[in-house]
Amino acid sequence: MIGADAIIKCLEAEGVTTVFGYPGVAICPFYNSILESDIRTVLVRTEQNAAHAASGVSRMTGRPGVCAVTSGPGATNVITGIATAFADSIPLICITGQVNSELLGSDVFQEADITGAVESFVKYSYLVRRAEDIPRIFKEAFHIANTGRKGPVLIDVPIDVQNAPLSRFKYPEEVNLRTYKPTVKGHAVQIKKVIKELEKAERPLICAGGGVLLSDAQDELRSFSEKHGIPVVSTMMGKGVMPTEHPLYYGMVGNNGMAYANRAMNECDLLIMVGARVADRAVNQPDLITRDKVLVHIDVDPAEIGKNAGPTIPLVGDAKHIFNDFDREEYTCNCAAWIEALNGYRAEMAKKREPDPAYVDPAEFISRLTDRMQENAVYVADVGQNQIWSCGYAKVRKGRFLTSGGMGTMGYSIPAAMGAKAAMPDRQVVAVCGDGSFQMSMMELATMCQHDIPVKIVVLKNNYLGMVRQYQHFTYRDNYSVVDLSGSPDLEKLSAAYGIPFLRLENMEKCDETIEAFLRDDASVLLECLIDPMDLV
Amino acid sequence: MQKKVYQLLVNNTSGVLSRITGLFSRRGYNIESITAGVTADPRFTRITIVTSGADEILEQIEKQLAKLVDVRDIKELKPDESVYRELIMVKVRAAAEQRQSVISVADIFRAKIIDVAPESLMVELTGNQQKIDAFISLLDGYEILELARTGIAGLGRGTENVTYIS
């Protein structure tokens, strides 16, 4: 057995079923050993997308997705994917090949100091020096990635370590990390304090972030909300925590959120922020959520509590544990008047759009698309105007809504959708992107075809980098600079080149039947929707 | 703006110091001084960091440091509950006629003469920062050729709040 065989054994022991990646000489021992395994390998067309695809796997399975790339440019290309996962606390295991350990630091061909380069975007990283360390390091890496505040872990393995003989292999049953012990259980005294505040509150509100999904606490949160009739709003990363049309769900907060959700945040007298960073896009003015109200901040990462807003009650721990603890406490909520007010706001303050009938209205289209998608479908939104429309109008029932929130990485949707589909082949997976973000990842159409990963793709085409154009419209009074996407390929011909069925929707007239055709069977389809180039979110 | 001294117990692994200093630089925190050295248990390194900032920044520094996977323990070394020491080495220009006066300044501070050359003296002094600053200001009248200072190392007093390594 050599080091590379040991790595594969570690992945098998962790239940990894798919590795996304791109080989090069420095990772070839790994890709040779994996041939002996049942682990599926998927060749992406650029390394960044291997990390995004692994992110899709993680988010669907709750286990770290794995990508494996070569040294030098392979490793540096994957950094954007790692940074994207880091910003959204998505667990990843990223294996990079490295040059011979004796040559480290001498600038040989395809050498890059990748552990140094990703330092600010990983939860932890390893440079493996001895093959005997592989089982321990992989055991630790999977544990670190998927516990506490989750995140990517990079393991850099020099080629000589991959080739080094290993006398025995034993995958450790437990990790022994003296310095790493995240707090999972909430403090009992703090939990009692929260319940006491809830009893006093007239206008309680829960704001759910992506951490709720990372801790798989959606059911616990929903039953707590339903049991006591407490309304819920969410951040972008928290979309899908509650079914979109749940009577107690009042939409997404923030700059790009719903006015009534923001009003609820401002008017509540008790705000429970859970698994949310209180970041700038969700909470524009952090002082507003601390003024005249009790702020309870629940997060598994103590450093997030008090970073942007000082809470009245800090509560460190895992959301699932904490909501289970809440559930054991008895209390009655009297907030019928508050719910009535919120229902009024929702009716009055819903966004009114006046779409040009010559085009597809993205809001109405997304609403109807998600009406017809399967109940547990996965909707992957890209970044740009399309993301904001998706957040505003996509209906999530028992499925998932995935997007790149913290980093806002264009091109995320197609590779992440591929990862989601590879992990859950029975679920319907739809990626919705703009014509800018599509062109950042369109090389992955080949990956989908080669590996038979049928993702459905919607391209909202306006021939602009719409979000930047909108910004230039407001900030630079229509002085458009470098936002025109002329020169983009004919998507019908492009689809034909890949052998992917193509549909085009030019206006709302044939919207329903086109959506029916788009969703009909479990095959890849590319649907181009022509939208108003001057539309604003 | 407040100054605080933190003591960290961290894994003695390669790259641990760069992870800590990297955290300071990318989040824009100040490091006034940092000293590191292996402990009695070779698996661990003890680091003393002097930093400054507003209260909420100091709170973040503490939390972000505590979050690092390699950090076993972090605590503030409060001035009245701790002992700080710093070491300096200073090379002063001193020909034969000035030698005695430099030595007498050094004697007052219980500093040691550790090298004598025809044109210079090298003095070593250990103490807290005030003592060291006072010593340096007294050397103002001489020409300081070179000066090296370690930054402070510190330990809490007594047996309370000691992190035992299991």
Interface residues (C-beta under 8 A of the other chain):
Chain A: T115 G116 E119 S120 K123 Y124 L127 I144 R149 L177 R178 T179 Y180 D301 P302 A303 G306 K307 G310
Chain B: V10 N11 S14 G15 S18 R19 G22 R26 R43 E56 E59 Q60 K63 Q64 A66 K67 V69 D70 V71 R72 I165 S166
